Every structure is written in C-alpha cells, then in structure tokens.
C-alpha cells in the first residue's frame, strides 16, 4: 500500500526538474497525476525552458510506474488554460486530493531599482500569482470531493529571508508564504491543508547555469560548476553544495500523505540548515 | 524495507503517551529502541505519572514487532543516570542514529508571579535542561558512528508563542527552540541533523486531566473532557480538538528517516493550524 495510494495529484511545472520528481515520487506511492507545464522559453529567463518532449518524458516515466497521468501544456499566467487542464484531468482521473504549485522561474539578477517593469511583472505573475491561480483552479475540485486534501506551495529559502539582487524573486516567494497562511485558514474547515516548502539550492536546470552561478560569484567572469558548488556550500550548515529534487519530493510526499493529516500552515525548510547561518 | 531499517533510536519518556507511540512507530519501520522513563511521580504535577508497568508494556509492544528494546528507569534531571542508560543501550544494540528528546511535564498553572520557586526550577530542569542532557549523552555515540544522525526535540506550540498561566512551560519550550538551532549549527559538519516538533494539544495523560482542562476552562469548577474539547477546538484552525500521539510519531519518523536527510534547524508544527490562528 503506497503512502498516497488512490489519490490524484495536480502538479504545475511537471515537465522536468522538481516537478517531474514530484510526479514520480507520488506515483511510486500510488497516486495518479495531472501534470501541466508551459513547455516554452519564458522571456527573461537565463536558461532554456522545458519542452513538450520533456513533458512527454514525465508521462513515459509515470506510466512506467503503472500509474495514470494526464499531461497538458498550460501556462500558470492563464487561469482559463489552467482551469481547463484541471477540469480535464479530474474528469479523466475522477478526483483531486493533492496540489503541488511548483512552476516557477528565475530571471536575471539586478538591484531592485534597476528591474524593468516587464521583468518584475513576469516574475510576480508566474512565481506568486501563478500559485494563486493554481490553487483557485484546484479548490472547487478538492472541496467537491469532501475528503479534505493537501495543497503544497513551493516557496524558497528566499521566501523566508532576503537575497541581494533578486528583489523580484524574494518578493514573490515571500508572497507565497502569505498566500499559504491565508489559504490554510480559509480551507481548514474543509480539512484541506496548505503548507509551503522552502528549498535551498536544488540541483536543477533553474540553478545550474552561468547567470545563476554569477549571482553567487559576481566577481568571477565565467564561474564553473565547481566554483559554484563551493560558494553554494558556504551558505548551507550541512557540508553539501545543494540538495536533490528527490529531497523536495520526499518533503512533499510527507505533506501530501495522511501522515501529516493535522499539519497545516507550516513553512517547511528543506535547506541543509541554510536558514540558521 | 522499513523507513528506518537497521537504525537505533533513543527515546526519553517512553513508558506511555507520545514516547511509547514514537517507539512503536519507529520499530514498525525497522528501528531498535533504547527507552527510558522516570516511572515515578514528579511533584506538583497535576496528573499521575508513568509507572514501571507502563514501561514494561512499551517493551512488550516493541518486542511484539520483532524489534529489540533496552528499557531503563532513568530521570532526565540526572545526567549520570541518562548516560549510563544510553551507554548500556548502545553497547547492547551496537549503534545510535536517532534521538527523541520527548520526556516532559505539564506542571500546574499559575500566573508567572505566583509560580513557586521549586515548580519553576523543576519545570525548566525537566523540559529544557533534560533535553540538553539527553543530547549531551547521545552526541558522542552519534559522532562515533560516523554516519550522521537525527535528533528530534519535542517542543510545543508553547515553544512558538505564549499561553497565559504557564510561563514556566512556555519559557522551557521556547528554550528548546534555541537549543535546537544551536545544536543544528554545531552538529551540521558531522551530518547530524537537529529539528523540533511543535504539537498542539495531544490526546495523552499529560493533557487529559482536570488540571489541564481548567487551564482551558478557568470559567468552570469541574470541567469535563467535552468542556475541554469545545475550548481546544477553538484554538486549532482544522476543526479538531486535539491530535493523536501517532501524528507526532509520523513527524518524528519523517525527521528520523533519510527522506529528510538535508532537513535541519527546522521547527515543525503538528498543530492543526493553531499557530496561524
């Protein structure tokens, strides 16, 4: 018996990275999956966006676990597209229990006063408002089930404290904490729990790129992965440079399962002790 | 394969309540147990204490799961007793990986200025200094293993915010958070993780007694369990009066397992949303 056997999970940003890892971990423990991803480059990001081939690979890997998956190309900036994806997924899979609002971007660093309106707005629209739209599309289905549920918002260490040169990201990720707490209060009467996860650096495409390396090593012209590893490790208490996607997935699995049936309103750091340093 | 297969856990206050539940949950997932409990009355406590029969029942239930357990009568106020029990347990079971500093008392409610000197010092000696002594006795064994480890400190929602009429309890449980954070930093280089759990009211003998009922219902002369439940549900966001010991054990299991291998320094409420109300 899997730890989320028979449940259905809706996951945004599921084509690769943490989102794919969440889909696989939940499927290993018995859940069916509704997966969405934009499958396109996002203007201003410093790394290539996920592709439709990536999303198809998530589908292949979930199906290899003998679980069902409904995968749809959708953008968290477009509520109608999101709602249609969730509605279709629930129509096919029969219920909704778990939501992983995981889709997010990182764009070029800048001092707060130098961000363009466009760069700022895109960040907030995806990393904060996209999380709200994800919850908005999901809540009616979870309520309709009458069995409660678990909504997990992916924030960041940057949702708990500031980092220079990323005011847009820090503001959006702090906003996610406010949204999490408000949703937790509003949905508690229906036994729908809402929590957030706060990773330190995770070994995914979103951080393994030179512009992100430069955020940690502004004085190095072409920082390497090894130089980034040393700089990244120095912010963590545990002697590791970053965590793996599966570490975030294991925290998500705990929050998604009935083992956490009375855990709500919690900011759970998966951060190698970074917050203490 | 259990989630803590082959590991050894040291648990204080293991004769009944949350401590026994932790022992059973960890044993179900493959751990052997070193259990201690004071097994006698603590003065000024408003409820009967665990007995040697209770501790023997924990032993019986762990052995029924086909796991080994070394149980010793010991008081967390006495470092020599603690160390002797710990050393003997590790000698017998061969290693130490997990520590649950669970032993604690509820005390008797009073305004801060009316708490007698001996009640204050006894509370702090058990609920805060006892946790420090538990860690102190365990750390050399964890370090000697060279495999890292996980120390879980039982704090309380009273470790995150104040409740009137129990200044001694609130102060001790807040102190546990400071200890957790300091230990997490000091032990991170050895991959020993330290986290705290913050329950709302748990359905155990420490809570289910008239003394505690009166803390929540000072308006009634002889409040009943139902009177208490009505008041307790009002503190939580989820519509439940209290959580069960197994809910705390499931959080302990998450922290104890390698699923949280990079989680350290985290205060985790298992509180039905009480902290956000």
Boltz contact constraints between the chains, C-beta under 6 A:
constraints:
  - contact:
      token1: [A, 181]
      token2: [B, 276]
      max_distance: 6.0
  - contact:
      token1: [A, 184]
      token2: [B, 273]
      max_distance: 6.0
  - contact:
      token1: [A, 184]
      token2: [B, 276]
      max_distance: 6.0
  - contact:
      token1: [A, 185]
      token2: [B, 237]
      max_distance: 6.0
  - contact:
      token1: [A, 185]
      token2: [B, 276]
      max_distance: 6.0
  - contact:
      token1: [A, 188]
      token2: [B, 237]
      max_distance: 6.0
  - contact:
      token1: [A, 188]
      token2: [B, 238]
      max_distance: 6.0
  - contact:
      token1: [A, 188]
      token2: [B, 273]
      max_distance: 6.0
  - contact:
      token1: [A, 189]
      token2: [B, 239]
      max_distance: 6.0
  - contact:
      token1: [A, 237]
      token2: [B, 185]
      max_distance: 6.0
  - contact:
      token1: [A, 237]
      token2: [B, 188]
      max_distance: 6.0
  - contact:
      token1: [A, 238]
      token2: [B, 188]
      max_distance: 6.0
  - contact:
      token1: [A, 239]
      token2: [B, 189]
      max_distance: 6.0
  - contact:
      token1: [A, 243]
      token2: [B, 262]
      max_distance: 6.0
  - contact:
      token1: [A, 247]
      token2: [B, 262]
      max_distance: 6.0
  - contact:
      token1: [A, 250]
      token2: [B, 259]
      max_distance: 6.0
  - contact:
      token1: [A, 254]
      token2: [B, 254]
      max_distance: 6.0
  - contact:
      token1: [A, 259]
      token2: [B, 250]
      max_distance: 6.0
  - contact:
      token1: [A, 262]
      token2: [B, 243]
      max_distance: 6.0
  - contact:
      token1: [A, 262]
      token2: [B, 247]
      max_distance: 6.0
  - contact:
      token1: [A, 262]
      token2: [B, 272]
      max_distance: 6.0
  - contact:
      token1: [A, 263]
      token2: [B, 270]
      max_distance: 6.0
  - contact:
      token1: [A, 264]
      token2: [B, 273]
      max_distance: 6.0
  - contact:
      token1: [A, 265]
      token2: [B, 273]
      max_distance: 6.0
  - contact:
      token1: [A, 265]
      token2: [B, 276]
      max_distance: 6.0
  - contact:
      token1: [A, 266]
      token2: [B, 269]
      max_distance: 6.0
  - contact:
      token1: [A, 269]
      token2: [B, 266]
      max_distance: 6.0
  - contact:
      token1: [A, 270]
      token2: [B, 263]
      max_distance: 6.0
  - contact:
      token1: [A, 272]
      token2: [B, 262]
      max_distance: 6.0
  - contact:
      token1: [A, 273]
      token2: [B, 184]
      max_distance: 6.0
  - contact:
      token1: [A, 273]
      token2: [B, 188]
      max_distance: 6.0
  - contact:
      token1: [A, 273]
      token2: [B, 264]
      max_distance: 6.0
  - contact:
      token1: [A, 273]
      token2: [B, 265]
      max_distance: 6.0
  - contact:
      token1: [A, 275]
      token2: [B, 265]
      max_distance: 6.0
  - contact:
      token1: [A, 276]
      token2: [B, 181]
      max_distance: 6.0
  - contact:
      token1: [A, 276]
      token2: [B, 184]
      max_distance: 6.0
  - contact:
      token1: [A, 276]
      token2: [B, 185]
      max_distance: 6.0
  - contact:
      token1: [A, 276]
      token2: [B, 265]
      max_distance: 6.0
